[in-house]
Amino acid sequence: MIKRLLKKVPFVYIWYKKLQYKRLTKENNLSQDGLLQSAPTTQLNRHPDIFEDLGARFKDQPIRILSFGCSTGEECKSLSTYLPNALIIGVDVNKKSIEKAKSKFASEKLSFYHIEAKSLHTLGKFDVITAISVLCRYPESKLIQNIDSVFPFSIFEKSVGYLDQVLNSEGYLFIRSSNFRFMETEYNKKYKVISFKGQRQPEIFPKFNKNNCRLEGFEEREELFQKL
């Protein structure tokens, strides 16, 4: 109820969210740029088009998958049903979410770590990385025309760089529901965009250019990237 009322006054709601980010950063011992999306919203099989593509692409191969921003682990569990031989590692900056993920889903092939992007290199290299609804600040990004004070492009690009460091050559990177376009980062020359069978219809999500200005009515179409 309070959140609904706050959203009617955007600048007050954004102020409230910034206080929330500060609290979460302190509670989870994060660096200033460590916290990305804070909402732990998730569910089983939430993105079947992505999971089905990976299942068809890799079938029974023993690949390594990183679920970046795994929340309470449902995405990792879903991936494991499509890719039973994959080693899947979920990471999140929220300690409570990781504790829940471990208690519900941890197994020989499903592992979870409380870790921020800058330390991903400690987990080794991956063949696939998913970053779904994590490289963003939502819903407050719906309410503003310039996102610089909330989630600037520089933090997005830095986070993408950490993902690039741990992705193998010819590996696949899924980015969905982000506030910026991956192909505007300095890493775009190392990747090609791939369309995949069964990809959902493009949806409008709050998108901003590298100068942090809103792109009106932008539909997400570029979601799968292969490292060259």
N, C-alpha and C positions, 0 to 999 in steps of 0.2 A: 504493500500500500504506500509506504513512504517513498520507495523508489519510483513508483508511478507518478506521484505528486512532484518529485524532484525533476523528472524528465520534462515536465511542463515548463520548467524554468532552466533552460540548458546550461547557463553559466554556473548556476548553483549545483546542478547535477555533476558537471565536470569537476567542480571544486570538491564535491563529495567523493568522486571516484579517485581523484588524486590523493586524498587522504587515505583511501582504502589501499592504493598502491604503496604508499609509504609504510603503512602498517604491515602489509604482506611482505614487503622487502625486508623489514626489520625482523619479522617473525621467522623468516626462512633464511636469514643470514646471506642475503644476496648483494651483489655489487649494484651500483646505481643503474646499470643498463641490463641487469639480470632478469627483471620481471617483464614478461611480454603480456599476453592475454591472461587475465586473472580468473575468468569464469571457468569453472570445472565441468561445464555442461558436456555430457557425452551419453552414448548408449551403444548397445551391441548392433553391429552391422549398419552403422549410421551412413556409410558411404559405399554401398555395394558395388557401384560401377568401378571404383578404384580397386576394391578388393578382388573383384572378378577379373579385372585386367591383369593384376599381379598373379592371380592363380593360374590364368591361362598362359601368361608369359613365362613363368618359372616352374609351374607344375610341382614336381617332387624334388626340385633341386635344393640342396642344403645351403641356401643363401643366408646372408646376415641382413636383417632389417632393423632400422632405427625408427621408432615412433617418437617424434620430437613433440613434446607437449602431450604426453599420453594420458593425462588426468588420472582417473581411477582404473585405467587398464582395459576398458571395454574394446578400444580400437585394437590393442595387441591381441586380445582373445579372439576377436573377429578375424584378424589376419591369420591366426594360427589354424582356423578351420579351413581356410582356402589354401594355406601353405603349411601342411603338417610337418614338413622336414626343415623348415626355416628356423633359424635361431633369431628370436625377436627380442629386442631390448627397448623398453619404454623408459623415457626420461621426463621428468617434470620438476619444476622449481618449487612446487607446493608439497611440503613434507607430508601433510595429512593425506593428500591424494595418493602419494606413493605408498604410504602405509596401507591404505585401503586396497590398492592394486596388488600389493604383495600378499595380503591376507586372502584375497579372492582368487587370484589367478597365477601366482608364481609357480613355476614348474621347471623341469630340466631345460625346456626350450623357451621359456618366458621369464625374463628377468627385468627388474625395475630399479631405477636409480634416482635419487634426489640429487640433481646436478644441473647447473646452468650451462648455457651454450658454450661459453669460453673454455669449459673443461671437457668437452666432448671427445677430444683427442685421446683422453685416457681410456676410452672404451674401444679403441681400434678403428678399423675401417669397415664400411658397409657397402652392400650392393644396391640397397634401396633405402631411401629416407622419405618418410611422410611428415609433412608439416601442415596439418589440417586445422583451420580455425585457431591458429596460435600466433602467427605473425601479424597481429592486429590488436587494436583496442576497440572493443565492441561491447555495448551499443553506442558508446559516446561518439564514435566516429560518424554515426548517422546524423549528429546534431551540429556539426561544425563544418566550416568551409576551408579552414586551414588546420592541419593536424600537428603542426610543429611543436606546440607546447604539451601535447598529449603523447605522441609517438612519432618522433621525427624520422625521416627517411634514413638518416645516418645510422640509427639503431637497427633498422630493418636490414640495411646493407651489411652492417657488421655481423648481425646474426646469420645472414645468408653465407657470409664468409666462413663462419665456423662450421656450417653444414658442408660447404664445399671442401673443407679440409679433410673431412672424414668420409667422403664419398669416393668410391673406387672409380677408375676410368671406365667409361661405358656404363656407369651406374645410373640409376633412375631417381629423380627427385620429384615428388608430388608436392605442390604447394596449392592449397585451396583456401579461399576465404581469408586472404591477406589484404592489408590496407594499401599495398604498393605492388607494382608489376616487377616480377623477378627480372625480366629482360631489360629493365632500366638500371639495373645494378652493374657494377664494374665486372661482374662475373659472367655476363651474358655471352661473351665471345667464346667461352669454354663449353657452351651448351647449345643444344638444338631443341626446338619445341616439337613435341610429338602429340598427334591426335590419337586417341585410342578408341577401339570398338566399344560401344555401349556407353560412351561418355555422356553424362547428363546434359540436358539443355543448359545453355549459358544462363547464369543468374546474375542479377545486379547485386553488387556488394560495395560498400563505401570504399572507393578507390581514390588515391591521391597520386600526383606526379612527384618527381624527385625534388621538386621545390616545395612540397608539402601542401599543394593546392588541390582542391577537389576536382576529380574528373566526373562530370555530371553524366548520370545514366550509363556508366561503364559496365559492360557485361563481361564476366569472367569466361574466357575461352582458353587461355594459355595456362594449363595446370600441370602438365607432365613435361619434364625436361630431362634429356639424356646428356650426360657428360661426355665430351669428345675425347 
